Amino acid sequence: MPHHRMPVILPSENYDFWLDPDMREAEPLLDLLRPYSDDVMEAYPVSRRVNKPSNDEPGCIEPAA
């Protein structure tokens, strides 16, 4: 089950559509709000440093040993 604060993950081919500043209606975007395919996601353990917002640096998402 997705986390209640799970962000929307968009395929790169939808970026321009999602970010279109001329889009004024939400309805056409609703189809993009669906679970991202787990076939293309990669999961790996990371450091617990990600739990602290002040640790905002690329090293936070490096794979943990």
PQR file with spaces between the fields and no chain letter, atoms N, CA, C, O and H, PARSE charges and radii, in Angstrom:
ATOM       1  N    MET     1       0.848   -1.184    0.000 -0.4000 1.5000
ATOM       2  CA   MET     1       0.000    0.000    0.000 -0.0000 2.0000
ATOM       3  C    MET     1       0.893    1.246    0.000  0.5500 1.7000
ATOM       4  O    MET     1       1.839    1.323    0.784 -0.5500 1.4000
ATOM       5  N    PRO     2       0.607    2.209   -0.859 -0.5600 1.5000
ATOM       6  CA   PRO     2       1.421    3.426   -0.901  0.2800 2.0000
ATOM       7  C    PRO     2       1.308    4.214    0.405  0.5500 1.7000
ATOM       8  O    PRO     2       0.287    4.182    1.091 -0.5500 1.4000
ATOM       9  N    HIS     3       2.350    4.890    0.708 -0.4000 1.5000
ATOM      10  CA   HIS     3       2.353    5.776    1.876 -0.0000 2.0000
ATOM      11  C    HIS     3       1.369    6.907    1.621  0.5500 1.7000
ATOM      12  O    HIS     3       1.217    7.331    0.475 -0.5500 1.4000
ATOM      13  H    HIS     3       3.180    4.916    0.151  0.4000 1.0000
ATOM      14  N    HIS     4       0.699    7.407    2.647 -0.4000 1.5000
ATOM      15  CA   HIS     4      -0.314    8.454    2.467 -0.0000 2.0000
ATOM      16  C    HIS     4       0.278    9.770    1.965  0.5500 1.7000
ATOM      17  O    HIS     4      -0.460   10.656    1.534 -0.5500 1.4000
ATOM      18  H    HIS     4       0.823    7.063    3.578  0.4000 1.0000
ATOM      19  N    ARG     5       1.608    9.904    2.018 -0.4000 1.5000
ATOM      20  CA   ARG     5       2.249   11.108    1.485 -0.0000 2.0000
ATOM      21  C    ARG     5       3.143   10.771    0.306  0.5500 1.7000
ATOM      22  O    ARG     5       4.091   11.502    0.018 -0.5500 1.4000
ATOM      23  H    ARG     5       2.208    9.185    2.368  0.4000 1.0000
ATOM      24  N    MET     6       2.857    9.690   -0.366 -0.4000 1.5000
ATOM      25  CA   MET     6       3.672    9.266   -1.501 -0.0000 2.0000
ATOM      26  C    MET     6       3.592   10.310   -2.611  0.5500 1.7000
ATOM      27  O    MET     6       2.499   10.704   -3.017 -0.5500 1.4000
ATOM      28  H    MET     6       2.087    9.097   -0.131  0.4000 1.0000
ATOM      29  N    PRO     7       4.744   10.758   -3.100 -0.5600 1.5000
ATOM      30  CA   PRO     7       4.713   11.739   -4.197  0.2800 2.0000
ATOM      31  C    PRO     7       4.303   11.082   -5.515  0.5500 1.7000
ATOM      32  O    PRO     7       4.401    9.867   -5.682 -0.5500 1.4000
ATOM      33  N    VAL     8       3.856   11.896   -6.417 -0.4000 1.5000
ATOM      34  CA   VAL     8       3.569   11.414   -7.763 -0.0000 2.0000
ATOM      35  C    VAL     8       4.902   11.284   -8.484  0.5500 1.7000
ATOM      36  O    VAL     8       5.718   12.206   -8.464 -0.5500 1.4000
ATOM      37  H    VAL     8       3.776   12.883   -6.281  0.4000 1.0000
ATOM      38  N    ILE     9       5.119   10.148   -9.116 -0.4000 1.5000
ATOM      39  CA   ILE     9       6.326    9.933   -9.908 -0.0000 2.0000
ATOM      40  C    ILE     9       5.870    9.862  -11.358  0.5500 1.7000
ATOM      41  O    ILE     9       5.060    9.013  -11.729 -0.5500 1.4000
ATOM      42  H    ILE     9       4.456    9.400   -9.133  0.4000 1.0000
ATOM      43  N    LEU    10       6.402   10.764  -12.167 -0.4000 1.5000
ATOM      44  CA   LEU    10       5.990   10.830  -13.566 -0.0000 2.0000
ATOM      45  C    LEU    10       7.077   10.304  -14.481  0.5500 1.7000
ATOM      46  O    LEU    10       8.258   10.554  -14.244 -0.5500 1.4000
ATOM      47  H    LEU    10       7.060   11.454  -11.865  0.4000 1.0000
ATOM      48  N    PRO    11       6.698    9.578  -15.521 -0.5600 1.5000
ATOM      49  CA   PRO    11       7.669    9.228  -16.553  0.2800 2.0000
ATOM      50  C    PRO    11       8.144   10.519  -17.240  0.5500 1.7000
ATOM      51  O    PRO    11       7.374   11.469  -17.378 -0.5500 1.4000
ATOM      52  N    SER    12       9.384   10.547  -17.659 -0.4000 1.5000
ATOM      53  CA   SER    12       9.949   11.771  -18.245 -0.0000 2.0000
ATOM      54  C    SER    12       9.148   12.280  -19.447  0.5500 1.7000
ATOM      55  O    SER    12       9.146   13.483  -19.712 -0.5500 1.4000
ATOM      56  H    SER    12      10.010    9.775  -17.547  0.4000 1.0000
ATOM      57  N    GLU    13       8.477   11.404  -20.168 -0.4000 1.5000
ATOM      58  CA   GLU    13       7.696   11.867  -21.326 -0.0000 2.0000
ATOM      59  C    GLU    13       6.479   12.697  -20.921  0.5500 1.7000
ATOM      60  O    GLU    13       5.860   13.327  -21.779 -0.5500 1.4000
ATOM      61  H    GLU    13       8.478   10.428  -19.952  0.4000 1.0000
ATOM      62  N    ASN    14       6.122   12.714  -19.639 -0.4000 1.5000
ATOM      63  CA   ASN    14       4.991   13.510  -19.169 -0.0000 2.0000
ATOM      64  C    ASN    14       5.396   14.819  -18.491  0.5500 1.7000
ATOM      65  O    ASN    14       4.524   15.594  -18.098 -0.5500 1.4000
ATOM      66  H    ASN    14       6.625   12.203  -18.943  0.4000 1.0000
ATOM      67  N    TYR    15       6.682   15.081  -18.347 -0.4000 1.5000
ATOM      68  CA   TYR    15       7.143   16.286  -17.653 -0.0000 2.0000
ATOM      69  C    TYR    15       6.569   17.565  -18.257  0.5500 1.7000
ATOM      70  O    TYR    15       6.024   18.403  -17.538 -0.5500 1.4000
ATOM      71  H    TYR    15       7.391   14.452  -18.666  0.4000 1.0000
ATOM      72  N    ASP    16       6.689   17.718  -19.568 -0.4000 1.5000
ATOM      73  CA   ASP    16       6.231   18.955  -20.209 -0.0000 2.0000
ATOM      74  C    ASP    16       4.729   19.163  -20.028  0.5500 1.7000
ATOM      75  O    ASP    16       4.277   20.284  -19.793 -0.5500 1.4000
ATOM      76  H    ASP    16       7.132   17.038  -20.152  0.4000 1.0000
ATOM      77  N    PHE    17       3.971   18.097  -20.135 -0.4000 1.5000
ATOM      78  CA   PHE    17       2.519   18.185  -19.959 -0.0000 2.0000
ATOM      79  C    PHE    17       2.183   18.610  -18.524  0.5500 1.7000
ATOM      80  O    PHE    17       1.356   19.497  -18.312 -0.5500 1.4000
ATOM      81  H    PHE    17       4.338   17.187  -20.326  0.4000 1.0000
ATOM      82  N    TRP    18       2.827   17.973  -17.546 -0.4000 1.5000
ATOM      83  CA   TRP    18       2.580   18.255  -16.129 -0.0000 2.0000
ATOM      84  C    TRP    18       2.973   19.690  -15.768  0.5500 1.7000
ATOM      85  O    TRP    18       2.291   20.348  -14.984 -0.5500 1.4000
ATOM      86  H    TRP    18       3.499   17.253  -17.718  0.4000 1.0000
ATOM      87  N    LEU    19       4.064   20.160  -16.341 -0.4000 1.5000
ATOM      88  CA   LEU    19       4.603   21.486  -15.994 -0.0000 2.0000
ATOM      89  C    LEU    19       4.138   22.603  -16.925  0.5500 1.7000
ATOM      90  O    LEU    19       4.603   23.735  -16.799 -0.5500 1.4000
ATOM      91  H    LEU    19       4.618   19.624  -16.979  0.4000 1.0000
ATOM      92  N    ASP    20       3.251   22.314  -17.836 -0.4000 1.5000
ATOM      93  CA   ASP    20       2.773   23.312  -18.801 -0.0000 2.0000
ATOM      94  C    ASP    20       2.126   24.487  -18.059  0.5500 1.7000
ATOM      95  O    ASP    20       1.092   24.305  -17.416 -0.5500 1.4000
ATOM      96  H    ASP    20       2.874   21.393  -17.939  0.4000 1.0000
ATOM      97  N    PRO    21       2.712   25.687  -18.135 -0.5600 1.5000
ATOM      98  CA   PRO    21       2.151   26.837  -17.424  0.2800 2.0000
ATOM      99  C    PRO    21       0.804   27.302  -17.983  0.5500 1.7000
ATOM     100  O    PRO    21       0.082   28.051  -17.324 -0.5500 1.4000
ATOM     101  N    ASP    22       0.467   26.861  -19.193 -0.4000 1.5000
ATOM     102  CA   ASP    22      -0.819   27.237  -19.786 -0.0000 2.0000
ATOM     103  C    ASP    22      -1.954   26.298  -19.380  0.5500 1.7000
ATOM     104  O    ASP    22      -3.120   26.573  -19.664 -0.5500 1.4000
ATOM     105  H    ASP    22       1.053   26.253  -19.729  0.4000 1.0000
ATOM     106  N    MET    23      -1.616   25.193  -18.719 -0.4000 1.5000
ATOM     107  CA   MET    23      -2.639   24.241  -18.278 -0.0000 2.0000
ATOM     108  C    MET    23      -3.379   24.852  -17.092  0.5500 1.7000
ATOM     109  O    MET    23      -2.782   25.088  -16.041 -0.5500 1.4000
ATOM     110  H    MET    23      -0.669   24.970  -18.488  0.4000 1.0000
ATOM     111  N    ARG    24      -4.659   25.107  -17.253 -0.4000 1.5000
ATOM     112  CA   ARG    24      -5.465   25.752  -16.211 -0.0000 2.0000
ATOM     113  C    ARG    24      -6.490   24.819  -15.575  0.5500 1.7000
ATOM     114  O    ARG    24      -7.115   25.160  -14.571 -0.5500 1.4000
ATOM     115  H    ARG    24      -5.144   24.916  -18.106  0.4000 1.0000
ATOM     116  N    GLU    25      -6.655   23.642  -16.165 -0.4000 1.5000
ATOM     117  CA   GLU    25      -7.628   22.676  -15.670 -0.0000 2.0000
ATOM     118  C    GLU    25      -6.905   21.449  -15.121  0.5500 1.7000
ATOM     119  O    GLU    25      -5.935   20.979  -15.716 -0.5500 1.4000
ATOM     120  H    GLU    25      -6.148   23.364  -16.980  0.4000 1.0000
ATOM     121  N    ALA    26      -7.367   20.942  -14.008 -0.4000 1.5000
ATOM     122  CA   ALA    26      -6.752   19.757  -13.412 -0.0000 2.0000
ATOM     123  C    ALA    26      -7.202   18.469  -14.095  0.5500 1.7000
ATOM     124  O    ALA    26      -6.453   17.492  -14.121 -0.5500 1.4000
ATOM     125  H    ALA    26      -8.155   21.324  -13.525  0.4000 1.0000
ATOM     126  N    GLU    27      -8.385   18.454  -14.633 -0.4000 1.5000
ATOM     127  CA   GLU    27      -8.971   17.235  -15.204 -0.0000 2.0000
ATOM     128  C    GLU    27      -8.038   16.501  -16.177  0.5500 1.7000
ATOM     129  O    GLU    27      -7.883   15.287  -16.039 -0.5500 1.4000
ATOM     130  H    GLU    27      -8.993   19.247  -14.612  0.4000 1.0000
ATOM     131  N    PRO    28      -7.414   17.167  -17.144 -0.5600 1.5000
ATOM     132  CA   PRO    28      -6.540   16.429  -18.071  0.2800 2.0000
ATOM     133  C    PRO    28      -5.317   15.802  -17.387  0.5500 1.7000
ATOM     134  O    PRO    28      -4.720   14.869  -17.924 -0.5500 1.4000
ATOM     135  N    LEU    29      -4.952   16.301  -16.226 -0.4000 1.5000
ATOM     136  CA   LEU    29      -3.783   15.785  -15.520 -0.0000 2.0000
ATOM     137  C    LEU    29      -4.088   14.584  -14.634  0.5500 1.7000
ATOM     138  O    LEU    29      -3.173   13.866  -14.229 -0.5500 1.4000
ATOM     139  H    LEU    29      -5.438   17.058  -15.790  0.4000 1.0000
ATOM     140  N    LEU    30      -5.348   14.361  -14.334 -0.4000 1.5000
ATOM     141  CA   LEU    30      -5.720   13.312  -13.395 -0.0000 2.0000
ATOM     142  C    LEU    30      -5.264   11.923  -13.834  0.5500 1.7000
ATOM     143  O    LEU    30      -4.976   11.077  -12.987 -0.5500 1.4000
ATOM     144  H    LEU    30      -6.091   14.944  -14.663  0.4000 1.0000
ATOM     145  N    ASP    31      -5.193   11.677  -15.129 -0.4000 1.5000
ATOM     146  CA   ASP    31      -4.769   10.371  -15.612 -0.0000 2.0000
ATOM     147  C    ASP    31      -3.312   10.078  -15.250  0.5500 1.7000
ATOM     148  O    ASP    31      -2.897    8.920  -15.215 -0.5500 1.4000
ATOM     149  H    ASP    31      -5.427   12.364  -15.817  0.4000 1.0000
ATOM     150  N    LEU    32      -2.543   11.126  -14.982 -0.4000 1.5000
ATOM     151  CA   LEU    32      -1.143   10.938  -14.604 -0.0000 2.0000
ATOM     152  C    LEU    32      -0.991   10.528  -13.141  0.5500 1.7000
ATOM     153  O    LEU    32       0.078   10.070  -12.739 -0.5500 1.4000
ATOM     154  H    LEU    32      -2.880   12.068  -15.011  0.4000 1.0000
ATOM     155  N    LEU    33      -2.035   10.685  -12.349 -0.4000 1.5000
ATOM     156  CA   LEU    33      -1.983   10.383  -10.921 -0.0000 2.0000
ATOM     157  C    LEU    33      -2.309    8.915  -10.673  0.5500 1.7000
ATOM     158  O    LEU    33      -3.379    8.569  -10.172 -0.5500 1.4000
ATOM     159  H    LEU    33      -2.904   11.057  -12.675  0.4000 1.0000
ATOM     160  N    ARG    34      -1.373    8.082  -11.033 -0.4000 1.5000
ATOM     161  CA   ARG    34      -1.550    6.645  -10.835 -0.0000 2.0000
ATOM     162  C    ARG    34      -0.226    6.065  -10.316  0.5500 1.7000
ATOM     163  O    ARG    34       0.826    6.685  -10.467 -0.5500 1.4000
ATOM     164  H    ARG    34      -0.504    8.363  -11.440  0.4000 1.0000
ATOM     165  N    PRO    35      -0.281    4.902   -9.720 -0.5600 1.5000
ATOM     166  CA   PRO    35       0.959    4.317   -9.194  0.2800 2.0000
ATOM     167  C    PRO    35       2.000    4.136  -10.283  0.5500 1.7000
ATOM     168  O    PRO    35       1.690    3.721  -11.399 -0.5500 1.4000
ATOM     169  N    TYR    36       3.220    4.449   -9.945 -0.4000 1.5000
ATOM     170  CA   TYR    36       4.346    4.280  -10.863 -0.0000 2.0000
ATOM     171  C    TYR    36       4.696    2.799  -10.918  0.5500 1.7000
ATOM     172  O    TYR    36       4.667    2.115   -9.895 -0.5500 1.4000
ATOM     173  H    TYR    36       3.472    4.787   -9.038  0.4000 1.0000
ATOM     174  N    SER    37       5.017    2.316  -12.074 -0.4000 1.5000
ATOM     175  CA   SER    37       5.317    0.900  -12.253 -0.0000 2.0000
ATOM     176  C    SER    37       6.539    0.487  -11.437  0.5500 1.7000
ATOM     177  O    SER    37       7.597    1.109  -11.537 -0.5500 1.4000
ATOM     178  H    SER    37       5.041    2.872  -12.905  0.4000 1.0000
ATOM     179  N    ASP    38       6.392   -0.542  -10.645 -0.4000 1.5000
ATOM     180  CA   ASP    38       7.529   -1.002   -9.854 -0.0000 2.0000
ATOM     181  C    ASP    38       8.555   -1.723  -10.722  0.5500 1.7000
ATOM     182  O    ASP    38       9.649   -2.026  -10.246 -0.5500 1.4000
ATOM     183  H    ASP    38       5.533   -1.047  -10.563  0.4000 1.0000
ATOM     184  N    ASP    39       8.230   -2.002  -11.974 -0.4000 1.5000
ATOM     185  CA   ASP    39       9.192   -2.611  -12.898 -0.0000 2.0000
ATOM     186  C    ASP    39      10.358   -1.678  -13.192  0.5500 1.7000
ATOM     187  O    ASP    39      11.468   -2.136  -13.465 -0.5500 1.4000
ATOM     188  H    ASP    39       7.341   -1.756  -12.360  0.4000 1.0000
ATOM     189  N    VAL    40      10.114   -0.377  -13.138 -0.4000 1.5000
ATOM     190  CA   VAL    40      11.157    0.586  -13.506 -0.0000 2.0000
ATOM     191  C    VAL    40      11.756    1.320  -12.303  0.5500 1.7000
ATOM     192  O    VAL    40      12.638    2.163  -12.465 -0.5500 1.4000
ATOM     193  H    VAL    40       9.213   -0.005  -12.916  0.4000 1.0000
ATOM     194  N    MET    41      11.279    1.001  -11.103 -0.4000 1.5000
ATOM     195  CA   MET    41      11.852    1.615   -9.907 -0.0000 2.0000
ATOM     196  C    MET    41      12.968    0.740   -9.364  0.5500 1.7000
ATOM     197  O    MET    41      12.978   -0.477   -9.546 -0.5500 1.4000
ATOM     198  H    MET    41      10.563    0.316  -10.971  0.4000 1.0000
ATOM     199  N    GLU    42      13.898    1.388   -8.698 -0.4000 1.5000
ATOM     200  CA   GLU    42      14.987    0.676   -8.060 -0.0000 2.0000
ATOM     201  C    GLU    42      14.978    1.034   -6.581  0.5500 1.7000
ATOM     202  O    GLU    42      14.928    2.211   -6.225 -0.5500 1.4000
ATOM     203  H    GLU    42      13.890    2.377   -8.550  0.4000 1.0000
ATOM     204  N    ALA    43      15.026    0.042   -5.736 -0.4000 1.5000
ATOM     205  CA   ALA    43      15.039    0.273   -4.293 -0.0000 2.0000
ATOM     206  C    ALA    43      16.360   -0.235   -3.721  0.5500 1.7000
ATOM     207  O    ALA    43      16.849   -1.297   -4.105 -0.5500 1.4000
ATOM     208  H    ALA    43      15.067   -0.914   -6.025  0.4000 1.0000
ATOM     209  N    TYR    44      16.921    0.534   -2.806 -0.4000 1.5000
ATOM     210  CA   TYR    44      18.142    0.119   -2.126 -0.0000 2.0000
ATOM     211  C    TYR    44      18.204    0.842   -0.787  0.5500 1.7000
ATOM     212  O    TYR    44      17.662    1.939   -0.654 -0.5500 1.4000
ATOM     213  H    TYR    44      16.523    1.397   -2.495  0.4000 1.0000
ATOM     214  N    PRO    45      18.850    0.249    0.196 -0.5600 1.5000
ATOM     215  CA   PRO    45      18.949    0.895    1.509  0.2800 2.0000
ATOM     216  C    PRO    45      19.849    2.125    1.453  0.5500 1.7000
ATOM     217  O    PRO    45      20.858    2.147    0.748 -0.5500 1.4000
ATOM     218  N    VAL    46      19.465    3.132    2.202 -0.4000 1.5000
ATOM     219  CA   VAL    46      20.270    4.356    2.313 -0.0000 2.0000
ATOM     220  C    VAL    46      20.514    4.640    3.797  0.5500 1.7000
ATOM     221  O    VAL    46      19.924    4.006    4.672 -0.5500 1.4000
ATOM     222  H    VAL    46      18.645    3.114    2.775  0.4000 1.0000
ATOM     223  N    SER    47      21.379    5.589    4.053 -0.4000 1.5000
ATOM     224  CA   SER    47      21.705    5.976    5.419 -0.0000 2.0000
ATOM     225  C    SER    47      20.482    6.572    6.113  0.5500 1.7000
ATOM     226  O    SER    47      19.587    7.111    5.462 -0.5500 1.4000
ATOM     227  H    SER    47      21.858    6.105    3.342  0.4000 1.0000
ATOM     228  N    ARG    48      20.455    6.470    7.432 -0.4000 1.5000
ATOM     229  CA   ARG    48      19.369    7.078    8.207 -0.0000 2.0000
ATOM     230  C    ARG    48      19.456    8.599    8.173  0.5500 1.7000
ATOM     231  O    ARG    48      18.566    9.276    8.687 -0.5500 1.4000
ATOM     232  H    ARG    48      21.182    6.032    7.961  0.4000 1.0000
ATOM     233  N    ARG    49      20.497    9.139    7.584 -0.4000 1.5000
ATOM     234  CA   ARG    49      20.656   10.592    7.459 -0.0000 2.0000
ATOM     235  C    ARG    49      19.505   11.209    6.672  0.5500 1.7000
ATOM     236  O    ARG    49      19.226   12.399    6.821 -0.5500 1.4000
ATOM     237  H    ARG    49      21.220    8.589    7.166  0.4000 1.0000
ATOM     238  N    VAL    50      18.833   10.418    5.838 -0.4000 1.5000
ATOM     239  CA   VAL    50      17.715   10.947    5.056 -0.0000 2.0000
ATOM     240  C    VAL    50      16.551   11.364    5.941  0.5500 1.7000
ATOM     241  O    VAL    50      15.663   12.085    5.487 -0.5500 1.4000
ATOM     242  H    VAL    50      19.059    9.451    5.718  0.4000 1.0000
ATOM     243  N    ASN    51      16.537   10.925    7.195 -0.4000 1.5000
ATOM     244  CA   ASN    51      15.439   11.243    8.105 -0.0000 2.0000
ATOM     245  C    ASN    51      15.504   12.654    8.677  0.5500 1.7000
ATOM     246  O    ASN    51      14.563   13.097    9.336 -0.5500 1.4000
ATOM     247  H    ASN    51      17.258   10.339    7.564  0.4000 1.0000
ATOM     248  N    LYS    52      16.587   13.353    8.438 -0.4000 1.5000
ATOM     249  CA   LYS    52      16.747   14.703    8.982 -0.0000 2.0000
ATOM     250  C    LYS    52      16.760   15.706    7.822  0.5500 1.7000
ATOM     251  O    LYS    52      17.690   15.691    7.015 -0.5500 1.4000
ATOM     252  H    LYS    52      17.351   12.994    7.903  0.4000 1.0000
ATOM     253  N    PRO    53      15.759   16.564    7.723 -0.5600 1.5000
ATOM     254  CA   PRO    53      15.658   17.501    6.592  0.2800 2.0000
ATOM     255  C    PRO    53      16.884   18.388    6.389  0.5500 1.7000
ATOM     256  O    PRO    53      17.163   18.799    5.263 -0.5500 1.4000
ATOM     257  N    SER    54      17.615   18.688    7.451 -0.4000 1.5000
ATOM     258  CA   SER    54      18.791   19.559    7.279 -0.0000 2.0000
ATOM     259  C    SER    54      19.925   18.841    6.542  0.5500 1.7000
ATOM     260  O    SER    54      20.863   19.488    6.075 -0.5500 1.4000
ATOM     261  H    SER    54      17.389   18.354    8.366  0.4000 1.0000
ATOM     262  N    ASN    55      19.850   17.527    6.436 -0.4000 1.5000
ATOM     263  CA   ASN    55      20.835   16.772    5.647 -0.0000 2.0000
ATOM     264  C    ASN    55      20.392   16.755    4.189  0.5500 1.7000
ATOM     265  O    ASN    55      19.956   15.726    3.673 -0.5500 1.4000
ATOM     266  H    ASN    55      19.088   17.001    6.816  0.4000 1.0000
ATOM     267  N    ASP    56      20.506   17.875    3.548 -0.4000 1.5000
ATOM     268  CA   ASP    56      20.043   18.036    2.166 -0.0000 2.0000
ATOM     269  C    ASP    56      21.264   18.033    1.242  0.5500 1.7000
ATOM     270  O    ASP    56      21.740   19.086    0.815 -0.5500 1.4000
ATOM     271  H    ASP    56      20.860   18.711    3.967  0.4000 1.0000
ATOM     272  N    GLU    57      21.753   16.844    0.946 -0.4000 1.5000
ATOM     273  CA   GLU    57      22.934   16.728    0.102 -0.0000 2.0000
ATOM     274  C    GLU    57      22.868   15.412   -0.659  0.5500 1.7000
ATOM     275  O    GLU    57      22.227   14.466   -0.201 -0.5500 1.4000
ATOM     276  H    GLU    57      21.366   15.990    1.292  0.4000 1.0000
ATOM     277  N    PRO    58      23.518   15.338   -1.808 -0.5600 1.5000
ATOM     278  CA   PRO    58      23.454   14.123   -2.641  0.2800 2.0000
ATOM     279  C    PRO    58      23.885   12.850   -1.924  0.5500 1.7000
ATOM     280  O    PRO    58      23.383   11.770   -2.234 -0.5500 1.4000
ATOM     281  N    GLY    59      24.801   12.958   -0.977 -0.4000 1.5000
ATOM     282  CA   GLY    59      25.277   11.771   -0.274 -0.0000 2.0000
ATOM     283  C    GLY    59      24.190   11.038    0.488  0.5500 1.7000
ATOM     284  O    GLY    59      24.353    9.862    0.816 -0.5500 1.4000
ATOM     285  H    GLY    59      25.209   13.836   -0.725  0.4000 1.0000
ATOM     286  N    CYS    60      23.097   11.701    0.774 -0.4000 1.5000
ATOM     287  CA   CYS    60      22.002   11.057    1.516 -0.0000 2.0000
ATOM     288  C    CYS    60      21.349    9.917    0.748  0.5500 1.7000
ATOM     289  O    CYS    60      20.751    9.027    1.354 -0.5500 1.4000
ATOM     290  H    CYS    60      22.964   12.656    0.508  0.4000 1.0000
ATOM     291  N    ILE    61      21.454    9.931   -0.559 -0.4000 1.5000
ATOM     292  CA   ILE    61      20.808    8.866   -1.345 -0.0000 2.0000
ATOM     293  C    ILE    61      21.808    7.856   -1.888  0.5500 1.7000
ATOM     294  O    ILE    61      21.454    7.010   -2.709 -0.5500 1.4000
ATOM     295  H    ILE    61      21.939   10.653   -1.051  0.4000 1.0000
ATOM     296  N    GLU    62      23.058    7.940   -1.431 -0.4000 1.5000
ATOM     297  CA   GLU    62      24.035    6.932   -1.820 -0.0000 2.0000
ATOM     298  C    GLU    62      23.657    5.598   -1.162  0.5500 1.7000
ATOM     299  O    GLU    62      23.189    5.589   -0.023 -0.5500 1.4000
ATOM     300  H    GLU    62      23.346    8.627   -0.763  0.4000 1.0000
ATOM     301  N    PRO    63      23.849    4.494   -1.848 -0.5600 1.5000
ATOM     302  CA   PRO    63      23.538    3.208   -1.233  0.2800 2.0000
ATOM     303  C    PRO    63      24.314    2.998    0.065  0.5500 1.7000
ATOM     304  O    PRO    63      25.509    3.287    0.137 -0.5500 1.4000
ATOM     305  N    ALA    64      23.632    2.497    1.082 -0.4000 1.5000
ATOM     306  CA   ALA    64      24.267    2.211    2.376 -0.0000 2.0000
ATOM     307  C    ALA    64      25.077    0.918    2.261  0.5500 1.7000
ATOM     308  O    ALA    64      24.753    0.033    1.469 -0.5500 1.4000
ATOM     309  H    ALA    64      22.662    2.263    1.024  0.4000 1.0000
ATOM     310  N    ALA    65      26.109    0.831    3.049 -0.4000 1.5000
ATOM     311  CA   ALA    65      26.964   -0.379    3.044 -0.0000 2.0000
ATOM     312  C    ALA    65      26.219   -1.538    3.672  0.5500 1.7000
ATOM     313  O    ALA    65      26.757   -2.641    3.765 -0.5500 1.4000
ATOM     314  H    ALA    65      26.372    1.549    3.693  0.4000 1.0000
